[in-house]
């Protein structure tokens, strides 16, 4: 099965300007490619880039499909998930501009252990496995930066597993809200992403009913407020204090 459910495009649309952005002029300063652009440009690496446009709700990595390369988010938001017990979806993380999708399988596995879906209209930069491996062989600076990225991801993953296992349901839901706030920030006072209650549950490792119950309690305590699916955090310091004993890694 092909890992891509969408193909490289050059369609003129609202996203056309992003489709035409070169790596050298990209504004995603946190992107590994952008950070190592000069070294990678010297080996003509960026000519191997394909640009992919996904519509909201479109899946572009299929769990269990062969690993063919890595995706870098140029514009948009993505959820990364894997199938758990009884076919239940477990959201591993969310991704935004400048972040990598599909790295867990790259170089170590033949098949993607995760799936990925665009949460809004999204533009992705795609580099094939062969192109990336050549760049790693030829560019020590890029290889070192990639190694640090993997070490950081491993640290965050281990910290999350340890903390989540010790958290009560309410604490896991609060942790999910704080994570979304760190990751995406605010838009007019509300978290800058619209997620369903089920998606909060799939990230927090609980049920939709439990999330609704916790949100209701937090609203009564005036810690959050809601408008439809949109959520505003009214007192972030009190929420942080509630889970501070777990010493959870507060990175994004």
Secondary structure, 3 states (H helix, E strand, C coil): CCCCCCCCCCCCCCCHHHHCCCHHHCCCCCCHHHHCHHHHHHCCHHHHCEEEEECCCCEEECCCCECCEEEEEEECCEEEEEECHHHCEEEEEEECCCCEECCCCCCCCCECCCEEEECCCEEEEEEEHHHHHHHHHHCHHHHHHHHHHHHHHHHHHHHHHHHHHHCCHHHHHHHHHHHHHHHHCEECCEECCCCCHHHHHHHHCCCHHHHHHHHHHHHHCCCEEEECCEEEECCHHHHHHHHHHHCCCCCC
